Amino acid sequence: MLRGKKVLLGVTGSIAAYKTTFLTRLLIKAGAEVKVVLSPAARDFVTPLTLATLSKNPVQWEYFDREDESGEWHNHVDLGLWADCMIIAPATSNTLSKMASGACDNFLLGVYMSAKCPVYFAPAMDLDMYKHPATLENIEKLQSFGNRFIPAGTGELASGLEGEGRMAEPEDIVDFIGKDLLKGMPLEGKKVLINAGPTHEAIDPVRFIGNHSSGKMGVALAERAYSMGAEVSLVLGPGSVMPVESSIAVYHVVSAREMNDKCRELFQEADIAILSAAVADYRPKDAATQKIKKSGEDIHIQLIENPDILKGLGELKGDKQVLVGFALETQNAIENAIAKLHKKNCDLIVLNTPSKKGSGFGHDTNEVTLIDRKENQYPLELKSKSEIAQEILQHICNHLL
């Protein structure tokens, strides 16, 4: 959920400030662009150089550099407006008090007061300070402003005491923010099943029947569905394309029968199933157990039909489930796609015609037509597969849920 997000990390003067080095790395790893702002006291606990190196952005802590005679001004308003979200971690008792009261006596607080984005705060202090009525009141007041409270953990404190007041661990902060960003998303709470890529049907241990599918369209669908709040299961055939989001559950399969079994298993719990895989229609009846050696004579391979995964799921589909199929057609495209839509009990068919330049297998772009049960057609012009995925999912949200 943080991929592509602009994140401001505000660090205040606490021993827990050392954890922000790990937090910065995790945010970067999650795909966020990070800028760090320090309170004056924070520099006693963590150096600007360390955080600048990790974030790959300059670290700021004052409105202007007193040793720089150029008069360059660090604009707190621009910085506050730049961010998609702001995290203040660790948030000391002193900073919480100033945030709650509107005091603005340093650069970090100026940025906070200027921010229009969601603000998360993760307190860090000793246990008696954390439970003090003033602190509890400030936390409650900040939440009433719309700020998101990340509760402190329990454990050994800098004072040597044991109790509540430890700043939440960096992994927990990233997880908290990711889950919070999911709230209100179009597919929040929905389970989405997607299959993608080719299948390989063994002729012998080294040869197979397959196709040129890369799986890029299905992976794009999985990533977009996840970014829209869905819990995503991706059944992925052989290939090198993988989703970058580690929270997407990926099930690797090779053959059509393996893909069929896994899709039928996962479909039972799915709200939406999108079948974009290029499944081999046939497989060798008898695969050789040893490599077939060249003999100088022709060989004949008897092929038998593979399970029709889309048709099978269409037969299992409940009233509240949405089933989307893909149709790759090279002739009579619209007629064949409509026939497939009805025959296999789909709610929507995505027609792909690979003869069009820039669409089909292996490309990063695609051009498709969506066809619904009423045979309405929605052409989508040539765009990146990620953009096409977004439009397919948006259509599902707008018309089928």
Summary of the structure (lengths in Angstrom):
residues: 401
radius of gyration: 27.2
end to end distance: 22.4
largest distance: 89.5
contacts: 1338
relative contact order: 0.09
helix: 35%
strand: 25%
